[in-house]
Amino acid sequence: MRLEDLQADEGATEAATPIKSQAKVRVERQALPEHLEREVRVYLPEADDCPACGGDLKPLGEDVSEQLEYVRAHFRVIRHRRPKLACACCDTIVQQPAPSRPIERGVAGPNLLAHIITSKFLDHQPLYRQQAIYARDGVELEAGQMGHWLGRVCWLLDPLVDAVRAYALGGTKVHGDDTPLPVLEPGRGSTKTGRLWVYVRDDRPCGSDEAPAVWFAYTSDRRGEHPQRHLASFSGVLQADAFAGYAPLFEDGSIREAACMAHARRKIYDLHAVRPSAITEEALHRIGELYRIEAEIRGKPPDERRQVRQTRAVPRLEALRQWYESVLPMLSAKSDTTKAIQYSLNRWPALAYYCEDGQAEIDNLIAERALRGVAIGRRNYLFAGADSGGERAAAMYSLIGTARLNGINPEAYLAHVLERIADHPANRIDELLPWNVAQQLPDTAKIEPIR
């Protein structure tokens, strides 16, 4: 926000400066997108004759410039007419069946429902704010009515969310994390702390062309039994933080633990930002060397990544561990620096695991990025109204997040799905997953994939 104000100040200063006094700096403007609708306005001279001598004017060329304009979003009423035809011979009546609707006998179309969902869960606009926005267009949509629509749509999309969950947990590596979600507690006038758990399948950093996916789950508390239930049938690598609730998952060896170097680094960095020291500076430098190696092999096949890590990262990791152990005796046992170093040493096998497995990552930032939108949303809607609201949020975050990971505009994707899912066979629900419908969407529905 501070940066926005500085940029606005710069613009105000430039506007107040006479054009002749402004420094001539050539700015390379980005071309306006080709898919946008063009309105051509032609400005012809007022007279057909030369203003100087009265002679005939001939075409010499033209100057063309473009200006980006905003056309206000608008509502549209679609009237479905189904004429009845009667046979003159046998009195048979013929009529085309009514098209399916996301909400039976509901007035909301799929595009409106998709817009309400993305406005709430992606743009973080609570329903009461949307009500005020739509009222400015002369359309009265009560927040309660939109809430009713949202419940019906979430029920309709449940099988698709289950398909996302099955796919996200169906790989051989998953990134897990969680974040608090305040939830209103009826009868007490206060909130309790629920939890949103996130599980991400994304192997693009190791050169895989398999589609990424994210699945969110809501629980009313943070007991370890929840991730244990979520991952009961999972087998492979779980990359996560040091939450004790994950520990039972690693006991039988079917799930292997990979820790997060970013968590370990953050504990050092937070100390360095407040009280820089030679120890914190050296630690950050050594960890930075590990990340520079990762930057060079990002997107490479697992075997190549493992070979490079074994050759270059393993010696540096071992040197870091030995250096940590050598500086500990010089520090107070109760100092924050000791605690930060001890965090890494206590989890060293899990922190170093990524060097043994080319599919694993050095950190868990993939899961943290998936939770970023939730953190922004909390500042807008403050809390969920009930546990059921947390469950609906988890479902919508799953579909919106998976669409964004695959480079698809979530609103366009949801509109496409809602137009079809009511009549779609339940045993073919996978056909509506984002990567399976991508080719059916217009080019304007493509966005930059989240990585």
Secondary structure, DSSP 8 states (H G I E B T S, - for coil): -HHHHHHHHHHHHHHHS-GGGS-----------TTS---------S-SB-TTT--B----------------------------EE-TTT--EE-------SSTT-S--HHHHHHHHHHHHTS---HHHHHHHHHTTT----HHHHHHHHHHHHHHHHHHHHHHHHHHTSSSEEEEEEEEEEEEETTTTEEEEEEEEEEEE--GGGT--S--EEEEEEESS--THHHHHHTTT--EEEE----GGGGGGGTTSSEEEE--HHHHHHHHHHHHHHS--HHHHHHHHHHHHHHHHHHHHTTS-HHHHHHHIIIIIHHHHHHHHHHHHHHGGGS-TTSHHHHHHHHHHHTHHHHHGGGT-TTS-SS-HHHHHHTHHHHHHHHHH-SBSSHHHHHHHHHHHHHHHHHHHTTB-HHHHHHHHHTTGGGS-GGGGGGGSHHHHGGGS-GGGB-----
